[in-house]
């Protein structure tokens, strides 16, 4: 008997023995989730600092997943403004202020390989935001590398609202450090913590 956790592949195989048509089945047991299964996603990033664009993606992810772990990770290519602990603390505070529906959202910091962390947390998916085509090349490379490292983990790309399509942590830090206001780009708590940090 074919398990209900196996997905039929739409390929008919002609059986030489009895000349009947049969379905072939691939063992998708590792991929197909029963409907009662908790759908848990990792939303990894530097979040240095969290922007309104990140929060927008988290809210959109809340429509798809039962649990989202916002994972503050180290990007070796970036110089940090806040420590991982500070970023986690800020994220935890601002997440209390947004509507998350029934989704359970938690924040954790991790130093190491993202797919290893996702495996430890038994996550089914990685969520990443894509603002413009320029993000796509980098994101595709990461998604494919992560797929190579852990094939059962799917990457889901989500688009933020148009008004955040130009907002990045890098530009927020740059304009802030040059004295410009960042109101509307980040939650007020982030601006306050940034001011305290440079005192
Ligand atoms: O917000 P960012 O800086 O674009 O996020 C990039 C991040 C932190 C998700 C990426 O650098 C990462 O996954 N770092 C953890 C180390 C790792 O797994 N590197 C391999 C990525 S294919």
Boltz pocket constraint, residues with backbone or C-beta under 6 A from the ligand:
constraints:
  - pocket:
      binder: B
      contacts: [[A, 44], [A, 45], [A, 46], [A, 47], [A, 73], [A, 74], [A, 75], [A, 76], [A, 78], [A, 112], [A, 113], [A, 114], [A, 115], [A, 141], [A, 142], [A, 143], [A, 145], [A, 146]]
      max_distance: 6.0
